[in-house]
């Protein structure tokens, strides 16, 4: 099996705006991004609460969420592959669903059995589990529609001798895919982590999450030719909550302000300077907030107006500032600015 390498020249952990002449500028007249493919999109698409927010309340015949989103984005992160291996027939169907956008590629999360259940992946069933994972991913890869495979490790996955050995083994197991590693505990914030990923041709996932205790903070690391960012929101009150009365979606019920997005625009630009392809994924998905922030990032980074889903612009009037066309139906009673549907 041929191993796919996507290294950059050296791992970088610089998380500060560059003052060098090679840095992209946010000033007028400067190029948005250079020598890099930038893809921004939401994590997942199958959310009941997106009905009437992102998707029309009454869906026309033949409607599919991925087809709808591919009209606005060049990527979506597949979430279902985290809970069970992606079925080859589903992968083939999704490829057809996004065919109208030739620039579109998926990213996909690795099955949680390989990131959250270490004991099972060291048992005799590991080889069979790997075959199941590959069956779906290989369909996407054969169609050139697999931009990255994300290994999302939990906060409880701390850096120790044992976990470093396990991570190294997992990277070798799936080394032929364009891999991205997301860790959430600050113990991984070290040059040794970046060097391990760089030497393996694997990308580091830069994340935004509530900083509680030893949570990993924001960064602009690049360890391969693929840059990757994930924005989870900042719901400090629900992020680690075990209160059964609080719905699971409340962890992701957060809308970033323009001021909060600004540092991430800088980080995305810096990572893009050092990579050939950069993905920025918004995971604050409740009621379409991930779509709102993804559209805002696209507009800022590409310095252009963007197409906006009609249902969404009715709930988030701030999107009018970046919409490339007027609403299809004039609103007699527009929602007042400052009345955002968000719980801080």
N, C-alpha and C positions, 0 to 999 in steps of 0.2 A: 504494500500500500504506500503510495507516494505521500510524503509528508509535505503539507503546505506551510510555507514560511511567509510571514508578513511583518518582518522586522522593520523598525526604523533604525537609524544609524546608532542611536544610543538611547537608553531610557532617560526620561526627563521627568522631574517632579516639580518644576518651576510653576508656582501658582500665583505669580505676580505679573502684571502687565509689562510687556517687554518694551524697553526704551531703544532697542536696536533698530537699525534701518530696515531690517527684514520683517519687522512686525507689521501685521495688518493694522490699518488705522480705521477708526470710526468716523473720521472727518469727511466732509463733503468732497466728492471727486476722487476718493480713494477706492480701489477695487474691494468688493465685499469679501471675497476669499480667493486665494490663489492656489493653483495646482492641487485642488482637492475637490472631491465630490462630497457634498453635504446633503445628508438626508435627515429630516426631522419628522417625527410622527408620534402617535400615542402608543401606549402599551395595551394591546388587546383591543377587541371591538365588540365583544358579546356581553353587553351590560344592559339589563332591563331598564335601569334608570336613564339610559340614553334616549329612550323613546320620547319624542316630543322636545328633546333638548338638542341632540346631535342629529338623530334620524327623524323623519316625518312621523307623526302619530299614526297616520294611515299609510301604510307602505304599499306602493304599487306592486302589481304582479311581477314576480321574478326578482324582487328586491333582495340584495345581499349586502351586508354591512361592509365587507371588504371592498366590493366594487364601488360602493358609495364613498368610502374613505380614500380610495386610490385616485379619486378625482381631485383630492385636496392635498394628498401627501405622497411622497416617494418611498415611504417605508411604514410598516407597522411591526411591532414586536409581538410575536405569537406567544400567548400566555398558556394556552391549553396544553402545550407540550411539556409544561412544568408538572402538570398533574398526572399525565399519562402520555406514553409515546404517541407521537403524531402518526396517524394512519396514512399509508401511502395514497389511498384513494382521496382522502381529504386534502392532502398536499396538492395532488393533481387538480382537484376542483378549484382550490384557491388560486393556483397559478392561472387558470382560465378566468377566474373572477377579476383579476387585476390586469389582464392582458391589454386593456385599452391604454394603460400607462406604461410605455416601454422602459421608463426609467425606474420603475418600481422594483424593490427587492424586500423580502422579509428578513427580519432577524427572529430568532427563536430561543426560548429558554430550554435548557437541558432538563430532562426529567429529574424531579427532586430526589429520586432514589439515589442519584449520584452526588448530591450535594447536601442532603439532609438526613441520610440514613447510611452512614459509613459502614456499619456492620453488614448490611445487605449486599453492598457492592464489593465486599471482600469474601463473599460466600460463593458457593458453586453456581449460583444463578446469575452471576454478573455477566457472563458471556452471553446468555440468552437475553438479558435485559439490554445489553449493548446492541444486539442485533435488532431488537424492536425499535430502539431509538434511531438507529441508522436507516431503517426501512423508510421512514417518512422523510428524514433529513436529506437522504440521497436523491429523492425525487425533486426536492427544491434545488439541490446543488446541480443536478444534471440539467436543469432548466436555467441555470445561472440566476436563480432567484433566492439564494441563501447568502445574505450579507454577513451574518455573524451568528454564532451559537453562544449564548450567555450561560455561564455557570454562576448561578446566584446562590451564594452561601449565606446562612443566617448569622445574626449578631452573635449567637453562641459559638460560632466557629472562630475560636481565638488562635493566634499564631503560637504554635508549640512545635517541638521537633516532630511529633507524631502527625500533626496536621500538615506540616510542610511536606512530609513524605507522602501523605495521602494526596495532597493537591498535585504534587509532581507526577504521581501515578495517574491521576485522572487526566492531566494534560497530555500525557503520553498516549493514553487510551484513545483519545479523540483528536490526536494531533493533526490529522488530515483536514479538519474543519478550521475555519477562521474563528478561533476561540476568544472569548472575552470573560474575564474573571471579575465578579463583584463580591467584595468582602465588606463587612459593615462594622467590624470591631477595630479600634485604633491600634491594636497590637500589630496589625499588618502594615501600619504606616512606617515603612523602613526601606532603606536602599536595597536590602537583601530581597524584599518582596518584588521590587521593580526589576531587579536583575534576574530573578527566577523567571518572571514572565517574559522579559526581553530575550533571554537565552532560549526560551521555548517558542519564541515567535508568537506570543499570546498578548492580547490587549488587556490593559487595566481599565476597569469601569470607574469613572469619576462620578460620584453620587452626591445628591443633595438629600439630606434626611434630617429629622429633628436631632439636634446634638444633645444627647442625654448621657451622662456618665462618660464612658469611654467609646462613644460613637465616633466612627470615622468621619472626619470633616471634609468639606469641599476641596477639590484639587483640580489640577490640569495636567495629569500624567499622561504620557504616551510611551508605550513600550513595544509597539509594532506599527505596521502600516495602516492599521485600522484604529481610529479614535472612537471612544464610546463614552456617552454621558447618560445618566438616568436621574430624573428629578421626581422624587417621591412626595413632595409636599412637606409641610412643617407643622403637622398636628401634634404638638408636644403632649397634649392632654389625652390623646387616644393611641399614640404610637405603640406603647408597650402595655396598654390597658388589658386587663384580664376580666373586666366587668362584662358579664354576659348580657347585661341590659343595653350595652352600647353595640350598635350594628357594626359589623366588620368593615363596611364601606366607609365608616367615619375616619378611619386611618388615612384615607385618601381624599377626604373632603376638604380641599384646600386650593385656593386660587392665588397664584403668585402675582404680585404687583409688578409694575414696570420697573420699580426700583429694585425689587428682589431679583428680577431677571437680568438686570444689567451686568452684575459680576459674572453670570453664566455666559452671557454673550462674549465677554472678554475671554473666558476660559475656552469656549468653543473655538474662537478665533485662534487662540494660541495652540490648541491641539491640532487644529486644521493646518497650521503652518508646518507641522512636523509629520503629518500623515498623508496618505493618498486618498483616504475615505473616512468620513466622520459621521457618526450617528448620534443624534440627540433624541432621547426617548422621554416622554412625559408620562408619569405613572400616577399622577393625581387625578384619577379618572372619574370620581363621582360627579354625576350630572354633567359630564362633558367638559369639566374644567381642564383636563389634559389636552383636549382639542383646542380650547381657547388659547392656552399658553403655547402650544406647539405652533399655532398660526401666528401668534405674536412674535415668536422667535424667528420664524421664517421671514416675516416681514422686516424685522430689524436686520437680520444677517444678510439678506439678499437685497435689502433696500428697495422694496417694491410692495405694491398693494397685493393682496391675496384674495383668492376666492373663499368665501365664507358660507358655511351651511345656513340655509334660511332659518331653520328652527333655532339655531344657536344664537344668531344675532338678535333675536327677540328677547332672549334671556340675558344676554351680555352686551349691552349697548356700546361698550367700549370698543367692540369689534368694528363699529362703523368707521372708525378712524383708519383702519387698515384694509377695509373691504374694497375690492376693485370694481364694484358695481353697486348701484342703489338697491334697496330691498325690492323684492318682487311685488310685495304688497305694502303700500304706505301704512305706517302705524299711526292711528289717530291719537292714541294715548301712550307715547313712548315711555319706557321705564326710565325713571330719573337716574341720573348718574350718581354713583355713590350708594345705590341700593343693590349692590352685588349680592347674589345668593351664595354666601360663603360663611362658614363658621370658623372663626380664627382660634 
